[in-house]
């Protein structure tokens, strides 16, 4: 849901001028960090893995999620933009969120 919200609120502000996009993006980063750490706790990843391994596993999980929930095109579009189109930026984001090796 955080990916769909981030996608839908990009560049938007509320009636009172609050940045909806920023709020949604911060929530997305928080949920991504929690997801990555949950993958470590589940044994899918190790804290000693590189960010490229994290990205590979994350893309596998996102692919499975897209198969199970094909009716969330906004979230899929955001995943495409953030993780598949710019893997270098995705690896940097992963590194900054949980402190793994690039």
Order of alpha helices (4+ residues) and beta strands (2+ residues): alpha-alpha-alpha-alpha-alpha
